[in-house]
Amino acid sequence: MKKSIVLLLAVLIFTACDSTSKKEAIMVHYPTSNKVDTITNYFGTKVVDSYRWLEDDRSAATEAWVKEQNKTTFGYLDKIPFRNNLKQRLEKLWNYEKLGAPFKEGAYTYFYKNDGLQNQAVIYRKKGNSEAAVFLDPNKFSEDGTTSLAGLHFSKDGSLAAYSISEGGSDWRKIIVIKAETKAIVGDTLVDVKFSGVSWKGNEGFFYSSYDKPTGSELSAKTDQHKLYYHKLGTLQTEDIVIFGALPEEKHRYVGGSVTEDGQYLVISASVSTSGNKLFIIDLETNKKTTIVDHTNSDTYVMENVGTTLYIVTNMDAPNKKIITVDASNPTPEHWVDFIPETENVLSPSTGGGYFFTNYMVDAISKVLQYDYDGKLVRTIKLPGVGSAGGFGGKKEDKEFYFSFTNYSTPGSSYSYHVETGKYNQYWKPEIDFNPNDYISNQVFYTSKDGTKIPMIITHHKNLIRNRKNPTILYGYGGFNVSLTPSFSIANAVWMEQGGIFAVPNLRGGGEYGKKWHDAGTKTQKQNVFDDFIAAGEYLIENNYTSSDYLALRGGSNSGLLVGAVMTQRPDLAKVALPAVGVLDMLRYHTFTAGAGWAYDYGTADDSKEMFEYLLGYSPVQNVKKGVSYPATLITTGDHDDRVVPAHSFKFAAELQEKQEGANPTLIRIDINAGHGAGKSTEAIINEQVDVQAFTLFNMGFSELPNKAVLKNFKE
């Protein structure tokens, strides 16, 4: 970029909002959403559900409603004057080579690569110093890019590979087995597989998990009993053996199985919810099954074994997690011995090259230590910077493996790590038209409603002036023990180029400070999460980063709920609300697909009168009030989302359109033949990001992009 352009960029960032001209309003005429009142009695309270008919994803009426809503939404988006310019910039910045860290399987080294704008990353491989060749190209799975690779699993010797595919973004998968050398298909394709890994038993076959195929809609019907199967190569899927989950006492919503690296044990985890699991092992020589943990009060898994010595990660009596050892002959908790004890920071461990690597979160920032198999600290690894490191680990015989590093302003790079010396070299760095040195991230700690200190990382151009007029996206999650650690986003880079701020608080309900932090945002403490998010917005406003007129709330899935709850509780907080694939009807979420498994975080309306009333008090669909001026809202979802069914978004949109007071638009953008988000094509991702940012800026009052210098630069 020329110096004159750099100077112009800085000037425009300072003055973008002051120079904003008044936009011309776009008139919106919403499609008719028929009201068919369905009444449900919860503990003596009758709740009217006017749009329950939209839950029927197979009905002609729902299909027609979707078409009309999209027609209205895209008619509005098409009229935003700078939308095409924003798309050009996003495509330009997105168009760089993206390379995944290599991994070894058999005689080959494999890696994922996307040339820039390919809809799906391609898997390449090479042997020794030979030229890399395509192994699998998911872009050829379907003409429109809606069939994606959902998993790739090699047998121990690398001679066989099982890969799973997702069609239309669905969580239901197909598994295809091939000979790695020739890519010839082995046996029949397995179908109707859901929430499953693939774990090989030698070269004979593999373990996988699924549910019985539901009656009614595959996209919304409840799936409640997960089973672990063994598939022997060369046999029919109908002949697969149920290893766990068939008996009444084995009924769980989530069951998984994995074979230890030495092939000695099958480890089985069984859960009724997204937190807590029972744990078993089966000796694959004797078929003897042994119980390790017989309750679901902890998150516990086997990460490694040396002979009969098991290395287990657990948060039982250790909210931040620890590693223990125990002999497989007597593996229950009373025999556990601490190997790497709990610390004040949350632990995420891995193994590789004959060592343990402990990745700790220190206020959501990575700190990595290396230990030997005696539990002795070998070294603290000095990372390339302050941010998120991942991928430490590999096979026991590896002397070198690869890790990644990123933060909110630094595109992800990969490094080759030498396990004996601790030295590493940069393996790959992206060549991208974005200078991380022009942007800064500051971590602050603000006070939530009840006095709890919450960390938040605020990222923006280094020359930004706090003038209360900076367009700001506030993104949070706050649930399911999920930790938000710094990572680079191309879409956020474009947002910050426009003088935007990207702010991420680490809300309660997440995993940044362990199980206690998670539990503080669950069930009847869920309001803590919303209060933390509201306080984050208030902090940004009080400290002059932005104002309500330039603040957008954004979140997806569980954090789609976060946005929905906060915008209905505090409609004055932000100008724009962007709930994506959200859990928005808290009274009925547990009646769809695997939704009942989220009850650890939410509770259900069937649990008790107290839990019903608590959920009713914040459920976004039930808390849209007539005559209230809500933020300009763009709801996004996919018509094939079978994780959080689109009916949540449909009903929320209908309620808002019926009751919104004032001129702020309330629109819903529905991707067709798309799911919850995984496997979405590059084209679809870019189109959605463009529409979200264009909608946001336009409703903040911008009639043109704040930073035209960027556009001038790439057009030259």
Salt bridges, closest charged atoms under 4 A:
ASP18 OD1 - LYS469 NZ 2.89
ASP49 OD2 - ARG52 NE 2.98
ASP49 OD2 - LYS651 NZ 2.97
GLU55 OE2 - ARG588 NE 2.78
GLU55 OE2 - LYS651 NZ 2.81
GLU63 OE2 - LYS67 NZ 3.69
ASP78 OD1 - ARG83 NH1 2.40
GLU97 OE2 - LYS113 NZ 3.30
GLU105 OE2 - LYS395 NZ 3.36
ASP115 OD1 - LYS113 NZ 3.91
GLU167 OE2 - LYS174 NZ 3.46
ASP171 OD2 - ARG643 NE 2.66
ASP192 OD2 - LYS213 NZ 3.84
ASP212 OD2 - LYS227 NZ 3.16
GLU218 OE2 - LYS213 NZ 3.12
ASP224 OD2 - LYS251 NZ 3.78
ASP224 OD1 - ARG253 NE 2.72
ASP240 OD1 - HIS231 ND1 2.74
GLU250 OE2 - LYS289 NZ 3.83
GLU304 OE1 - LYS396 NZ 3.64
GLU334 OE2 - HIS335 NE2 3.95
ASP338 OD1 - LYS322 NZ 3.07
GLU400 OE2 - HIS418 NE2 3.36
ASP433 OD2 - ARG89 NH1 3.10
ASP433 OD2 - LYS92 NZ 3.27
ASP438 OD1 - LYS462 NZ 3.94
ASP450 OD2 - ARG508 NH1 2.78
GLU497 OE2 - ARG89 NH2 2.58
ASP519 OD2 - LYS515 NZ 3.87
ASP532 OD1 - ARG508 NH2 2.82
GLU538 OE2 - ARG570 NH1 2.80
ASP572 OD1 - ARG570 NE 2.85
ASP585 OD2 - LYS651 NZ 2.70
ASP601 OD1 - HIS518 NE2 2.91
ASP606 OD2 - HIS590 NE2 2.82
GLU613 OE2 - LYS609 NZ 2.45
ASP639 OD1 - HIS640 ND1 2.92
ASP641 OD2 - HIS676 ND1 2.74
GLU655 OE1 - LYS659 NZ 2.84
GLU658 OE2 - LYS35 NZ 2.89
ASP671 OD1 - ARG669 NH1 3.27
ASP671 OD2 - LYS680 NZ 3.25
GLU688 OE1 - LYS680 NZ 2.70
ASP691 OD1 - ARG83 NE 2.73
ASP691 OD2 - ARG669 NE 2.82
GLU704 OE2 - LYS708 NZ 3.54
GLU716 OE1 - LYS2 NZ 3.94
